[in-house]
Amino acid sequence: MDLPETLYNEVIKRGQILHSDNFVDIGHGKFFVIIGVTDDSIVGFFFINSNINRFLWDKPEQMAVQYPLLKNDYGFLHHDSFICATKIMKLVKAEIIAGLKEDSVTMIDVLKPEHLNDVLETVRQSDLFSESEKRLYFY
């Protein structure tokens, strides 16, 4: 996708849902939602998964940050899914912009404001994240 640089910066913001085939350790494309961008252009994001990983079922703190996304609310989903907010994944903003230009990253949707607020409130209260991570990505 060829957009002016300023538009790319507008796209890479909190709540934007993207899809990428560029994740090295994952053998398929993944949806992900941007949760925050630091001043030095590091993008923090959470993956969107079809199911909750079974290894999390007996971990209450990690189960508490599995946020449901319903197919009825998001047309790109084939079935109800979950934002896995157990760990902040990070990419340099320039890598996402390069992926958008090369069409290996695609803009998909934006989280509904109420869902974004719910996710942010949930992760702000979680002990899974340090205070510095919370300040960088969740406020």
Biotite code that builds the C-alpha atoms (Angstrom):
import biotite.structure as struc

atoms = struc.array([
    struc.Atom([0.000, 0.000, 0.000], chain_id="A", res_id=1, res_name="MET", atom_name="CA", element="C"),
    struc.Atom([1.480, 3.316, -0.990], chain_id="A", res_id=2, res_name="ASP", atom_name="CA", element="C"),
    struc.Atom([0.459, 6.175, 1.288], chain_id="A", res_id=3, res_name="LEU", atom_name="CA", element="C"),
    struc.Atom([2.217, 9.391, 2.290], chain_id="A", res_id=4, res_name="PRO", atom_name="CA", element="C"),
    struc.Atom([4.467, 8.900, 5.338], chain_id="A", res_id=5, res_name="GLU", atom_name="CA", element="C"),
    struc.Atom([2.225, 11.073, 7.517], chain_id="A", res_id=6, res_name="THR", atom_name="CA", element="C"),
    struc.Atom([-0.737, 8.773, 6.863], chain_id="A", res_id=7, res_name="LEU", atom_name="CA", element="C"),
    struc.Atom([1.238, 5.719, 7.914], chain_id="A", res_id=8, res_name="TYR", atom_name="CA", element="C"),
    struc.Atom([1.922, 7.423, 11.222], chain_id="A", res_id=9, res_name="ASN", atom_name="CA", element="C"),
    struc.Atom([-1.818, 8.029, 11.639], chain_id="A", res_id=10, res_name="GLU", atom_name="CA", element="C"),
    struc.Atom([-2.553, 4.344, 11.051], chain_id="A", res_id=11, res_name="VAL", atom_name="CA", element="C"),
    struc.Atom([-0.061, 3.051, 13.595], chain_id="A", res_id=12, res_name="ILE", atom_name="CA", element="C"),
    struc.Atom([-1.915, 4.044, 16.710], chain_id="A", res_id=13, res_name="LYS", atom_name="CA", element="C"),
    struc.Atom([-3.602, 2.501, 19.719], chain_id="A", res_id=14, res_name="ARG", atom_name="CA", element="C"),
    struc.Atom([-6.546, 0.292, 18.816], chain_id="A", res_id=15, res_name="GLY", atom_name="CA", element="C"),
    struc.Atom([-5.562, -0.349, 15.196], chain_id="A", res_id=16, res_name="GLN", atom_name="CA", element="C"),
    struc.Atom([-5.950, -3.983, 14.166], chain_id="A", res_id=17, res_name="ILE", atom_name="CA", element="C"),
    struc.Atom([-3.440, -5.232, 11.615], chain_id="A", res_id=18, res_name="LEU", atom_name="CA", element="C"),
    struc.Atom([-2.549, -8.543, 10.001], chain_id="A", res_id=19, res_name="HIS", atom_name="CA", element="C"),
    struc.Atom([0.982, -9.676, 9.212], chain_id="A", res_id=20, res_name="SER", atom_name="CA", element="C"),
    struc.Atom([2.761, -12.660, 7.707], chain_id="A", res_id=21, res_name="ASP", atom_name="CA", element="C"),
    struc.Atom([6.150, -11.437, 8.984], chain_id="A", res_id=22, res_name="ASN", atom_name="CA", element="C"),
    struc.Atom([6.312, -13.072, 12.429], chain_id="A", res_id=23, res_name="PHE", atom_name="CA", element="C"),
    struc.Atom([9.404, -15.269, 12.285], chain_id="A", res_id=24, res_name="VAL", atom_name="CA", element="C"),
    struc.Atom([8.442, -17.881, 14.897], chain_id="A", res_id=25, res_name="ASP", atom_name="CA", element="C"),
    struc.Atom([4.875, -18.232, 13.612], chain_id="A", res_id=26, res_name="ILE", atom_name="CA", element="C"),
    struc.Atom([4.213, -20.202, 10.454], chain_id="A", res_id=27, res_name="GLY", atom_name="CA", element="C"),
    struc.Atom([1.084, -18.311, 9.462], chain_id="A", res_id=28, res_name="HIS", atom_name="CA", element="C"),
    struc.Atom([-0.376, -14.831, 9.345], chain_id="A", res_id=29, res_name="GLY", atom_name="CA", element="C"),
    struc.Atom([-1.562, -13.270, 12.609], chain_id="A", res_id=30, res_name="LYS", atom_name="CA", element="C"),
    struc.Atom([-3.972, -10.522, 13.553], chain_id="A", res_id=31, res_name="PHE", atom_name="CA", element="C"),
    struc.Atom([-2.702, -8.129, 16.192], chain_id="A", res_id=32, res_name="PHE", atom_name="CA", element="C"),
    struc.Atom([-3.899, -4.981, 17.906], chain_id="A", res_id=33, res_name="VAL", atom_name="CA", element="C"),
    struc.Atom([-1.678, -2.023, 18.720], chain_id="A", res_id=34, res_name="ILE", atom_name="CA", element="C"),
    struc.Atom([-1.913, -1.158, 22.405], chain_id="A", res_id=35, res_name="ILE", atom_name="CA", element="C"),
    struc.Atom([0.599, 1.695, 22.516], chain_id="A", res_id=36, res_name="GLY", atom_name="CA", element="C"),
    struc.Atom([3.478, 3.477, 20.780], chain_id="A", res_id=37, res_name="VAL", atom_name="CA", element="C"),
    struc.Atom([6.419, 4.852, 22.754], chain_id="A", res_id=38, res_name="THR", atom_name="CA", element="C"),
    struc.Atom([8.109, 8.197, 22.139], chain_id="A", res_id=39, res_name="ASP", atom_name="CA", element="C"),
    struc.Atom([10.987, 6.379, 20.431], chain_id="A", res_id=40, res_name="ASP", atom_name="CA", element="C"),
    struc.Atom([8.577, 4.624, 18.011], chain_id="A", res_id=41, res_name="SER", atom_name="CA", element="C"),
    struc.Atom([8.442, 1.177, 19.572], chain_id="A", res_id=42, res_name="ILE", atom_name="CA", element="C"),
    struc.Atom([4.990, -0.300, 18.977], chain_id="A", res_id=43, res_name="VAL", atom_name="CA", element="C"),
    struc.Atom([3.536, -2.511, 21.705], chain_id="A", res_id=44, res_name="GLY", atom_name="CA", element="C"),
    struc.Atom([0.853, -4.939, 20.592], chain_id="A", res_id=45, res_name="PHE", atom_name="CA", element="C"),
    struc.Atom([-1.137, -8.004, 21.564], chain_id="A", res_id=46, res_name="PHE", atom_name="CA", element="C"),
    struc.Atom([-1.933, -10.950, 19.307], chain_id="A", res_id=47, res_name="PHE", atom_name="CA", element="C"),
    struc.Atom([-5.506, -11.936, 18.517], chain_id="A", res_id=48, res_name="ILE", atom_name="CA", element="C"),
    struc.Atom([-5.990, -15.694, 18.831], chain_id="A", res_id=49, res_name="ASN", atom_name="CA", element="C"),
    struc.Atom([-8.805, -18.011, 17.814], chain_id="A", res_id=50, res_name="SER", atom_name="CA", element="C"),
    struc.Atom([-8.661, -19.841, 21.131], chain_id="A", res_id=51, res_name="ASN", atom_name="CA", element="C"),
    struc.Atom([-7.126, -19.408, 24.545], chain_id="A", res_id=52, res_name="ILE", atom_name="CA", element="C"),
    struc.Atom([-3.936, -21.434, 24.832], chain_id="A", res_id=53, res_name="ASN", atom_name="CA", element="C"),
    struc.Atom([-4.640, -24.466, 27.023], chain_id="A", res_id=54, res_name="ARG", atom_name="CA", element="C"),
    struc.Atom([-1.461, -23.813, 29.025], chain_id="A", res_id=55, res_name="PHE", atom_name="CA", element="C"),
    struc.Atom([-3.145, -20.677, 30.393], chain_id="A", res_id=56, res_name="LEU", atom_name="CA", element="C"),
    struc.Atom([-6.318, -22.376, 31.631], chain_id="A", res_id=57, res_name="TRP", atom_name="CA", element="C"),
    struc.Atom([-4.952, -22.941, 35.157], chain_id="A", res_id=58, res_name="ASP", atom_name="CA", element="C"),
    struc.Atom([-3.281, -19.504, 35.418], chain_id="A", res_id=59, res_name="LYS", atom_name="CA", element="C"),
    struc.Atom([-5.890, -17.049, 36.755], chain_id="A", res_id=60, res_name="PRO", atom_name="CA", element="C"),
    struc.Atom([-3.786, -13.901, 36.188], chain_id="A", res_id=61, res_name="GLU", atom_name="CA", element="C"),
    struc.Atom([-3.232, -14.793, 32.544], chain_id="A", res_id=62, res_name="GLN", atom_name="CA", element="C"),
    struc.Atom([-6.825, -15.915, 31.983], chain_id="A", res_id=63, res_name="MET", atom_name="CA", element="C"),
    struc.Atom([-7.992, -12.545, 33.339], chain_id="A", res_id=64, res_name="ALA", atom_name="CA", element="C"),
    struc.Atom([-6.309, -10.750, 30.406], chain_id="A", res_id=65, res_name="VAL", atom_name="CA", element="C"),
    struc.Atom([-7.867, -12.837, 27.617], chain_id="A", res_id=66, res_name="GLN", atom_name="CA", element="C"),
    struc.Atom([-10.269, -10.319, 26.133], chain_id="A", res_id=67, res_name="TYR", atom_name="CA", element="C"),
    struc.Atom([-13.067, -11.759, 23.948], chain_id="A", res_id=68, res_name="PRO", atom_name="CA", element="C"),
    struc.Atom([-13.705, -10.349, 20.483], chain_id="A", res_id=69, res_name="LEU", atom_name="CA", element="C"),
    struc.Atom([-17.007, -11.431, 19.006], chain_id="A", res_id=70, res_name="LEU", atom_name="CA", element="C"),
    struc.Atom([-17.444, -12.223, 15.328], chain_id="A", res_id=71, res_name="LYS", atom_name="CA", element="C"),
    struc.Atom([-20.655, -10.179, 15.397], chain_id="A", res_id=72, res_name="ASN", atom_name="CA", element="C"),
    struc.Atom([-18.626, -7.075, 16.344], chain_id="A", res_id=73, res_name="ASP", atom_name="CA", element="C"),
    struc.Atom([-15.729, -7.545, 13.906], chain_id="A", res_id=74, res_name="TYR", atom_name="CA", element="C"),
    struc.Atom([-16.442, -8.656, 10.352], chain_id="A", res_id=75, res_name="GLY", atom_name="CA", element="C"),
    struc.Atom([-12.891, -9.867, 9.682], chain_id="A", res_id=76, res_name="PHE", atom_name="CA", element="C"),
    struc.Atom([-13.205, -12.629, 12.302], chain_id="A", res_id=77, res_name="LEU", atom_name="CA", element="C"),
    struc.Atom([-14.317, -16.060, 11.149], chain_id="A", res_id=78, res_name="HIS", atom_name="CA", element="C"),
    struc.Atom([-15.368, -16.943, 14.712], chain_id="A", res_id=79, res_name="HIS", atom_name="CA", element="C"),
    struc.Atom([-15.255, -15.499, 18.217], chain_id="A", res_id=80, res_name="ASP", atom_name="CA", element="C"),
    struc.Atom([-11.640, -14.872, 19.223], chain_id="A", res_id=81, res_name="SER", atom_name="CA", element="C"),
    struc.Atom([-9.502, -13.398, 22.020], chain_id="A", res_id=82, res_name="PHE", atom_name="CA", element="C"),
    struc.Atom([-6.959, -10.648, 22.481], chain_id="A", res_id=83, res_name="ILE", atom_name="CA", element="C"),
    struc.Atom([-4.150, -12.377, 24.348], chain_id="A", res_id=84, res_name="CYS", atom_name="CA", element="C"),
    struc.Atom([-2.935, -9.601, 26.640], chain_id="A", res_id=85, res_name="ALA", atom_name="CA", element="C"),
    struc.Atom([-0.501, -11.727, 28.641], chain_id="A", res_id=86, res_name="THR", atom_name="CA", element="C"),
    struc.Atom([2.663, -10.239, 27.125], chain_id="A", res_id=87, res_name="LYS", atom_name="CA", element="C"),
    struc.Atom([3.453, -7.052, 25.250], chain_id="A", res_id=88, res_name="ILE", atom_name="CA", element="C"),
    struc.Atom([4.965, -7.882, 21.895], chain_id="A", res_id=89, res_name="MET", atom_name="CA", element="C"),
    struc.Atom([7.130, -5.150, 20.361], chain_id="A", res_id=90, res_name="LYS", atom_name="CA", element="C"),
    struc.Atom([8.081, -3.965, 16.898], chain_id="A", res_id=91, res_name="LEU", atom_name="CA", element="C"),
    struc.Atom([9.783, -0.857, 15.624], chain_id="A", res_id=92, res_name="VAL", atom_name="CA", element="C"),
    struc.Atom([7.217, 1.398, 13.947], chain_id="A", res_id=93, res_name="LYS", atom_name="CA", element="C"),
    struc.Atom([9.409, 1.566, 10.824], chain_id="A", res_id=94, res_name="ALA", atom_name="CA", element="C"),
    struc.Atom([9.080, -2.233, 10.418], chain_id="A", res_id=95, res_name="GLU", atom_name="CA", element="C"),
    struc.Atom([5.300, -1.978, 10.396], chain_id="A", res_id=96, res_name="ILE", atom_name="CA", element="C"),
    struc.Atom([5.423, 0.907, 7.917], chain_id="A", res_id=97, res_name="ILE", atom_name="CA", element="C"),
    struc.Atom([7.743, -1.122, 5.672], chain_id="A", res_id=98, res_name="ALA", atom_name="CA", element="C"),
    struc.Atom([5.333, -4.070, 5.911], chain_id="A", res_id=99, res_name="GLY", atom_name="CA", element="C"),
    struc.Atom([2.401, -1.834, 4.955], chain_id="A", res_id=100, res_name="LEU", atom_name="CA", element="C"),
    struc.Atom([4.335, -0.558, 1.933], chain_id="A", res_id=101, res_name="LYS", atom_name="CA", element="C"),
    struc.Atom([5.272, -4.108, 0.892], chain_id="A", res_id=102, res_name="GLU", atom_name="CA", element="C"),
    struc.Atom([1.754, -5.462, 1.562], chain_id="A", res_id=103, res_name="ASP", atom_name="CA", element="C"),
    struc.Atom([2.997, -8.011, 4.108], chain_id="A", res_id=104, res_name="SER", atom_name="CA", element="C"),
    struc.Atom([1.138, -6.025, 6.784], chain_id="A", res_id=105, res_name="VAL", atom_name="CA", element="C"),
    struc.Atom([-2.488, -5.094, 6.203], chain_id="A", res_id=106, res_name="THR", atom_name="CA", element="C"),
    struc.Atom([-4.796, -2.646, 7.972], chain_id="A", res_id=107, res_name="MET", atom_name="CA", element="C"),
    struc.Atom([-7.850, -4.616, 9.058], chain_id="A", res_id=108, res_name="ILE", atom_name="CA", element="C"),
    struc.Atom([-10.041, -2.681, 11.489], chain_id="A", res_id=109, res_name="ASP", atom_name="CA", element="C"),
    struc.Atom([-10.010, -0.601, 14.675], chain_id="A", res_id=110, res_name="VAL", atom_name="CA", element="C"),
    struc.Atom([-11.074, -1.817, 18.101], chain_id="A", res_id=111, res_name="LEU", atom_name="CA", element="C"),
    struc.Atom([-14.377, -0.348, 19.156], chain_id="A", res_id=112, res_name="LYS", atom_name="CA", element="C"),
    struc.Atom([-13.723, 2.381, 21.763], chain_id="A", res_id=113, res_name="PRO", atom_name="CA", element="C"),
    struc.Atom([-15.504, 0.472, 24.523], chain_id="A", res_id=114, res_name="GLU", atom_name="CA", element="C"),
    struc.Atom([-13.427, -2.647, 23.828], chain_id="A", res_id=115, res_name="HIS", atom_name="CA", element="C"),
    struc.Atom([-10.195, -0.653, 23.775], chain_id="A", res_id=116, res_name="LEU", atom_name="CA", element="C"),
    struc.Atom([-11.110, 0.968, 27.091], chain_id="A", res_id=117, res_name="ASN", atom_name="CA", element="C"),
    struc.Atom([-11.928, -2.434, 28.613], chain_id="A", res_id=118, res_name="ASP", atom_name="CA", element="C"),
    struc.Atom([-8.613, -3.921, 27.475], chain_id="A", res_id=119, res_name="VAL", atom_name="CA", element="C"),
    struc.Atom([-6.643, -0.924, 28.759], chain_id="A", res_id=120, res_name="LEU", atom_name="CA", element="C"),
    struc.Atom([-8.383, -0.985, 32.132], chain_id="A", res_id=121, res_name="GLU", atom_name="CA", element="C"),
    struc.Atom([-7.790, -4.727, 32.445], chain_id="A", res_id=122, res_name="THR", atom_name="CA", element="C"),
    struc.Atom([-4.055, -4.561, 31.685], chain_id="A", res_id=123, res_name="VAL", atom_name="CA", element="C"),
    struc.Atom([-3.555, -1.477, 33.869], chain_id="A", res_id=124, res_name="ARG", atom_name="CA", element="C"),
    struc.Atom([-4.841, -3.527, 36.813], chain_id="A", res_id=125, res_name="GLN", atom_name="CA", element="C"),
    struc.Atom([-2.826, -6.651, 35.971], chain_id="A", res_id=126, res_name="SER", atom_name="CA", element="C"),
    struc.Atom([0.297, -7.671, 37.870], chain_id="A", res_id=127, res_name="ASP", atom_name="CA", element="C"),
    struc.Atom([1.669, -9.248, 34.681], chain_id="A", res_id=128, res_name="LEU", atom_name="CA", element="C"),
    struc.Atom([3.112, -5.893, 33.613], chain_id="A", res_id=129, res_name="PHE", atom_name="CA", element="C"),
    struc.Atom([5.670, -3.656, 35.297], chain_id="A", res_id=130, res_name="SER", atom_name="CA", element="C"),
    struc.Atom([4.827, -0.078, 36.189], chain_id="A", res_id=131, res_name="GLU", atom_name="CA", element="C"),
    struc.Atom([7.201, 1.143, 33.465], chain_id="A", res_id=132, res_name="SER", atom_name="CA", element="C"),
    struc.Atom([5.471, -1.045, 30.836], chain_id="A", res_id=133, res_name="GLU", atom_name="CA", element="C"),
    struc.Atom([2.108, 0.285, 31.980], chain_id="A", res_id=134, res_name="LYS", atom_name="CA", element="C"),
    struc.Atom([3.303, 3.903, 31.678], chain_id="A", res_id=135, res_name="ARG", atom_name="CA", element="C"),
    struc.Atom([4.860, 3.295, 28.254], chain_id="A", res_id=136, res_name="LEU", atom_name="CA", element="C"),
    struc.Atom([2.000, 1.421, 26.602], chain_id="A", res_id=137, res_name="TYR", atom_name="CA", element="C"),
    struc.Atom([-1.261, 1.629, 28.563], chain_id="A", res_id=138, res_name="PHE", atom_name="CA", element="C"),
    struc.Atom([-1.663, 5.335, 29.432], chain_id="A", res_id=139, res_name="TYR", atom_name="CA", element="C"),
])
